[in-house]
């Protein structure tokens, strides 16, 4: 679905903003770009969507160079940016009806989708009166109404309370199950860990790592075991990497004596791995 080779882009001709970026995305995958604000995530999405054309390298989306896409390209993609462009003087339903009219394909019925995201009772309300979270939910519905092959989602759960974030994430997974390919850009590592088949860590326009979230967590950070032991009423604590636990003399001795009081494993989060690999925090 997407093939990128040695992509370079610069807002300033004297300094590259995205440099030598290469990756590919097969059909049906949720591919995540993760990084702090200013990392280049949104810029990359705009290049893939055909909004930014002044780049170097190869960027093929749906088999055609992004610079060369015609109007039919936009029949096949859905876009949900973090700050959606909606018409404030239109109602929520009028917005969906207008944007649906721009596509050749017959759209889905928006009402069940609005109902699921808690917007049906607000469908006749002007969007200017919507909260940010309501606008985000409406923009997501707009992005999927024409049943695109490829979805670009930029911080889709931003501004949502936990209940609606859960519903929207379930709907994203349903889009994947329907065979659609999804590009997700976010700084929310929990969303990425839950949703993405593969993730790329992006910092200052460079890809620092690429892989399956679980593999990145296991290969880079490993699993640490925390245990408590003691038989005289005072418990002591120990910790060791799981792969080295059999070499821990204190643990093995207390295991033989039956004086291990508790034991649990602690896996590092995707955010922990991101910080280890990039030296940057997600701000």
Secondary structure, 3 states (H helix, E strand, C coil): CEEEEEEEECCECCECCEEEEEEEECCCCEEEEECCCCCCHHHHHHHHCCCCCCCEEEEEECCEEHHHCCHHHHHCEEEECCCCCCCCCCEHHHHHHHHHCCCCCCCCCHHHHHHHCCCHHHCCCEHHHCCHHHHHHHHHHHHHCCCCCEEEEECCCCCCCHHHHHHHHHHHHHHHHCCCEEEEEECCHHHHHHHCCEEEEEECCEEEEEECHHHHHHHHHCEEEEEEECCCCCCEEEEEEHHHHHHCHHHHHHHHHCCEEEEEEEECCHHHHHHHHHCCCCC
